[in-house]
Amino acid sequence: MSAVTVPVHRLPRWNWLADDVTEPLPAPVRADRGPGGPGGPGHEAGGLDELCAQFAGVCEGAVDPLEICCSLEFEGWSDKAVRDRFGLPDVFALADQMYLRVPRHPAEPAQPPDPWPAGRVRPAVHGLLYGLPPVCFPAAGGLLAGPGVLSVLVVASAASWAASHSLAYLGYLRLGQAGPAQAARLLRAGLAPGMAAVLLALAMASPLLRAPTGAVIFGAGLGAYMLGATVLIVLRAEWLLLAAAAPGVLGGAVFLLSGRPPQLTHLAWAALAATPLLALALAAARAGRAAGRRTGPVRGLVTAAELRGALPSAAFGLLAAGLLAFPIVTGQPGRASAAVLVSLPLAMSMGAAEWVLIWFRRRTQRLLRSTGQLRAFTTGARLTLLAALAQYLAITAALTAVVTAIAVVTRLAHPHLAALPQVAAYLALGGAMFAALLLQAFGSRAVPLAGCAVALAAEIACRGGGVPAQLVACTQLLIGLTGYAALVLGRATRHAC
């Protein structure tokens, strides 16, 4: 850098908005000159200390002397001013001296905003929404009779899970890419194809299973409720879904608590039918309002790549429904009743799974900001994963105990100790589903899908083994997915926002 011949006090200050000279720049702060400075007679060390105090914030946070040099030049310090004031050759030498004199105390960066602001209320509401539909099943069981009823309900559940999972994937994908209006348009357009898929599955299965018409209608209502619930949850309209679920839940509860009197049969049917119809109507209305006033056919709404991306979600929903419903399909003594009893707390635990997943992501983000070594982060992330899994299992076990106690008090069921292995199998399955959802939240979809497929195939192959075979398959699935999650989620790159 060449010396500036113009005196420092005559250097202009530039107005970068007007691009002209507005006022002269004041001369740098000067202390009384005295002998013995760093540059020899006529230069002072006190002025350097004073300058370090003036630039303390820059010096404490600088990772290199060049940062201090840039700040000095920005304030008008030139090589000539540095030589005249301190006897140093240039601004770079002055920055080196200041860097050595001032200890490093960098300021802590501001905490970034929480990317997952959901509190405990919303996951709790989701848990109620997941758990309320199974309350209607005992009432429907009292209304329906004939062979193939449970099998038809299993087919309806599997088709509904597959359709709702794929629709939710597409809705959240569009929500992140194009905003709520475009997501609402996609969700509204996806209601009809999803419902058509459920009806097609029922139409193909009912002749083979020889199920009564009432069972097929109830299965169609189950699919309508799940699709409507998917749209309302993605659009954050959970309270509308609670209003839709109220008639079926309250009507079914009154019917059961009254001892299933024949005179209330038609009222119970009407209440159960109102819930899916309301869910579909409210979902369509909410999506239409969020999408705006644009009408007419929607062309090119979903790309082929997006549909291919939704296939793993549909397959996972199908496999999860198969794992949950397998004990009911086999119809072995004691397995079906215990499975129905455990299905309610397991469905409600999905709300707890959502809250624990958010807790896990927050903890790993804090760990990522506070840990300076990759090995320490890996250990901390894996311990956090185990803590999250333990929290989910504890909440699910508590929900199971509460539901069992209510069933005993209301005389809706009479569980005994022989059902404990079945409950343990479902707890292991719930833990495996939580690990699978956690992996999917971090972009790992192939391994959970393959693990669930292998577990379901093992249960089908060993269906003669009863509850022990199911317990072994679900436990192995839990161990395998948890181990893979510990391997994958222990990498810091997986947690980058």
N, C-alpha and C positions, 0 to 999 in steps of 0.2 A: 504494500500500500504506500503510495507516494505521499509526501508531506503536503499539507494544505497551507498555502501562503497567506490566505485571508485570516485575519485574527478571529479567534473563536467567538468573541462576542458579536461579530458581524455576520456569522453564519445565519442564513435565513431559515425560518420555519415554514414548511410547505403546507398549504391547505390542500389536502388530497381531494376534497370535494370540488373546490373551485379551481385547482391546478394553477395557483398563482402565489406569489409571496405576500404574506399577510403581516408578519411581524418578525422582528429579529429574535433569535434564540438567545436566552440569557447564558452568560458564561457559566461553566461548571462551578460547583461550590468550591471555594478556596479557603484554606486555613492559613493562618499566619506562617509565613515562610521562616525557616530557621536552618541553621547548619546541621549537618549530620544526616541528611535524608538519604534515601536509598540510592539516589543518583550522585551523591557527593555533596559538596557545599552548595547551599542555596536550595536544597530540596529537603522535604520533610516526610517523616514516617507517619506523623499524626494525620496528615491529609489522606493517606491511604487507608488508615483505620476508619476515618470518617466516611470515605467513599464506600468501604465495605459495609458499614452500617446502613448507608443509603441504599445499597443494592443487596441488602441481606436476604430478601425473599428470593431474588434470582440466584444468588450464590448458594443458598441452602438447598435449593431444588435442582441445581444444575448437575447434569451427568457428565459434562465435558466443559472445559474452559471456553469453547467456542460459543456456548450459550451466553456466557457472561460478556464475551466480546461483542456479540450482536446487540445486546442490551446497551452496552456502552456507546457503540456507534449510533444506535437509534437515539440516544440522548445527546448526541452531538460531540462526543469525544473523538478527537483526531490524533494521528501520530504525533503531530507537532505539539498539541496540547498536553499529551502524555509526557513528552520529553521536557517541555517547559515546567510542568508541575511536579513530576516525580523522577525525572532523569532516566526513565526507561525507554528503550528504543522504539516501541510502538504499542498499539492497543492490545495486540496479542500477548505481549509480555505482561502488561498490566492485568489482563484477564487471568493469566497464569498465576500471578501473585495473589490475586483475590481468591482464586479457586483454592490455593494452598492455605490461606489464612482462615477462611470461613469453614467450619465443620458442616458436613452434609446432614441436613434434617429435612428431607423432602416431605411435603404435605401429603396427607392421605387423600387419595382421590375420593370424590363424592360417590356415595352409594348409588348404583344405578336403580332405576325404578323396578319394582317387582313385576316381572312379566306374567305372573300367575296371581292376580289379585283376588281370586275367588276365596271367600272365607269358609266358615264351617256351615253356614246356613244352606247355601246352594247344594253342596254335596249331600247334606242331610235330606233336603227336599228330593233330590234325585234318588236317594235310597228308598224313600217312601213311594216314589213313582215306580221304581223297579219292583218293590215288594207288594204293592196293592193289587195288581192283577191276579197273582196266585190266590188271593183271598176269595176270588170269584170261583175258583176251581171246585172247592167242596160243594158250593151251592149248585154249580152246574152238574156235579156228580150226582146230586140228589135229583136233579131234573132229568138227566139223561139215563137211558137204560138200553141195554142191548150189546151184542158183541161188536168188537172193533172200536169202541168209543175212545179208549185211552190211546190206541194206535193212531186214530185220526187226529187226536189232539197233539200227539207227538209230531206227526207230519206237519200239522199247521204251525207248531212252534218252530220246527226246523226251517220251514220255508219263510216264516216271518222273521226269524233271526237273520237268515241270509239276506233277505231283501232289506231289512232295516239297517244292517251293518254296512252294506254297500251304499245305501242312500246316505247314511251318516258320513261315510268317507267322502263321497262326492260333495256333500254339503259343506263340510268343514274345509275341504280343499278349495272350493270356490269362495268360501268366506274369507280365507286367507289371501287369495289371489285377487279377487275383484270386489270384495265388500259385501255387506248384508243384502243389498238389493239384488245383485246377481245370484247370490246364494239362495235367496228366497224364490227367485224365478226357477232355478234348477230344482229345488225341493218341491215346489208346487207341481212342476211338470213330472217329477218322479213318483208322485203318489199313484197315478193310474197304472204305470208299468209294474210298480211294486205290488199293488193289489192284484193285478192280472197274474203275476207269478204265483202268488199264494193260492188264488182260485184254481189255477192250472194244476198245481200240486195236489190240491184236494180233489179235483175232478179225476185225476189219474189214480189216486190212492183209494178213494171211497168205494169203487166197484170191487177192487181186489180185497178190501177189508170188510166189505158188506156192512158198513157203518150206517146207522140211522141218519135220517135227514137232519134231525136236531143237532147231532154231533158235528155234521159238516157245516151247518150254519154257525154254530158256536166257534168252530175253528176259523171260519172266515172273519167272524167278529174279532177274534184274537189277533189275526193279521192286520185288520183295520186299525185296532188300537195301537199296535206296535209301530206301524208306519206313521200314524198321526203323532204318536209320542216322539218319534225320531225328529220329525219336522219341528215340533214345538220346542224340544230341548235344544236343537241346533240354533234356533232363532231366539233362545233365552226367554221363552214364554212358558216357564214351568207352571206358573199359577193357573194358566188356562187348562193345562193338563190335569191339574188337581181337580178343577171344576168338572172336567170331563169324566174323571175316574169316580167321582163321588156317587153318582146314581148306582152304578154296578156294585161298588164296594158296600155302600150302606144297605142297598136292597138285598144283596147276598148275605150280609151279616145278620140282618133282621130275619131273613128266611131260615138261616141255620139256628140262630138262638131261639126261634119260636118252635123248633122241633120239626121243621119242614112240613108244615100243615098243607094239605092239598088245596085249601081255599086260597092260599097265597101263591100258588104255582104260577099263575098268569102274571101276577104283579112282579114276581121275581124275574120271570122271563123278560118283562118289559124293562125292568131296571137294568138287567144285564145287557140288553140290546141297546139301551140308550148310551152306554159308555163308549163303545166303538164308533157309533154314529156321531156323537158329539166330538170325539177325538178327531175324526176325519174332517168334520165341518169346521171346527175351530182351527185345525192345521191349515186347511185351504184358505180360510179367511185371513189368518195371520200372515201366511206367506203372500197372499195377494196384496195385503196392505203394505208389507215390507217391500214388495217388488215394484210398487208404484202403479200408475194407471196404464201402463203399456199392455195392450191386448193383442190378440191374434196368435197364430201358430208360432211356436218357437222352433227355429231351425238352427242346426249346428250348435245346440246348447251344450252337448257333451261330446268331447273328442274321443276318438278310438283309444288314444293313450290313457285317457282318464278312465274309460271303461275297463281297460286291462288292469289299471291300478286298483280298481274296485274289486276285482275278482278274488284276490287274497282275503279281503274283508268278508266277502260273501261266503267263501269257503270256511273261514274261521268261525263265523256265526253258525254255519251248518254243523261243523264238528263239535262246537261247544254245546249246541242243543242236543246232539246225539249223545255226548258224554253225560249230560244232565238227565236225559230221559231214558238211558239204557236200562236201568233197574226197573222202570215202569213197563218197558216193552217186554222184558223177559217174563214178567208176571210171576216170579218165584215167591213163595209164601214169605211174608214179612218184609220183602224187599220193597214192594210197591208202596206199602203204607209208610214205611220209614222214609222212602224217597220223597213222597208227597209232603211229609212233615218237615223235612230238611230243606225242601225247595224254597219255602218262604223266607227263612233267614238268609239263605244263600243269595236269593235275589236282592234282598234288602242290603246285603253286604256290599253290593256293587257301589252304593253311595259311599260307604266307608273306603272302598278301594280307590275311588276318585279323590277323596280327601287325603289319603295316605300317599297317593301318587304325587299330588301337589306338594305335600310335606317333603317327600324324597327329593323332588326337583329343587326346592328352595334350599334344603340342606346341602345338596351337592354343589349348588351355585355358590353358597357361602364358603364351602370348602375349597372350591376352585379359586376364589379370590384371596383366601387367607393362607393357602399352602404354596410353598415355593419349590417343593420337590415332587416329582411324578410318583415316586414310590410311596411317599406319604399320602398323596391324594388317592392312589389306588387302594391302599389299606383303608383309608377313611371312607371311601365310596362303598367298598364292599361291606364294611361294618354298618353303614347307613342302610344298605340294601337289606341286610339281615334284620335290622331293627324295624324297617318298614314292613317286611313280611311278618315279623312277630306281632306288630300292631294289628295288621289285618286279620291274622288268625285269631288273636285274642278277641277282637270285636265280633268276628263271625261266631266264635264259640259262645260269647255272651248273648248274641241275638238268638242263637239256637236254644240256649237254656230258657230265655224269656218266652219264646214261641212255644216251646214244649210245656212250660208251666201254664201258659194260657190255654193250650189245648187240653191239658188235664183238668183244669178248673172248669172249663166250659163243657167237658165231656165230649169234645169233638174227636179225641183220640185217646188211646190208652197205651202209651209207649212203655216198654220194659227194657231191662238191661241188655237183652239180646240184640237190641237195635244199636248198641254203641259201636260195633264195628262198621255198620252202615253209615252212622254219623261221622265216624273218623274218616271213612272213604270220601265222603262229601266235603269234609273240611280240607283234606288233602287236595281234592279237585278244585275247591275254591282258591287255595293257595297257588295252585298251578295256573289257574285263570288269571289271578292277580299278577303273577310273574310274566305271563304272556302279554297282558295288557301293558305292563311296564315296558317290556321289550318293544312292543308296537309303538308306544309313545316316543321311543327313541329311534325309530326307523328300522327295527329288526322285525321282519314279518315272516320270513321263510322258515326259520327254525321253530317258532311257536306253532306254525301251521303243520309242519312235518311231525312235531312231537305229539300234537293232539291227534293227528291221523294214526300214528303208530299206537297210541294208547287206546283209541277206539277199536282199532283192528285187533289188538290184544284182548280186549274185553269180549269182543264178538267171538274170537277163536276159543276163548276159555270160558264161555258163558255157562258151561256145566260146573265151573268151580265155585259159583255162588259169590257171596260177599267177599271171601278172602281174595278171589281173583280180581275183583274190582278194587279192593284196597291196595293190592300190590301194584296194579296198573296205575292208579291215581298217585300213589306215593312215588313211584318211579318217575312219573311225569313231573311231579313237583320237584324232585331232586334234580332231574335233568334240566328243566327250565331255569331253576334257581342257580345251578352251577354255570349255565351258559350266560345268564344275566350278570353274575359276578365277574365272568371273564370279559364281557362286552362293556358293561357299564363301569368297569374299573379304569377305562381309558378316558383321559381328560378330553380328547377330541369329541367324544360322544355328548358332552355336556355344554358345548359351545352354543350360545344363544344365537 
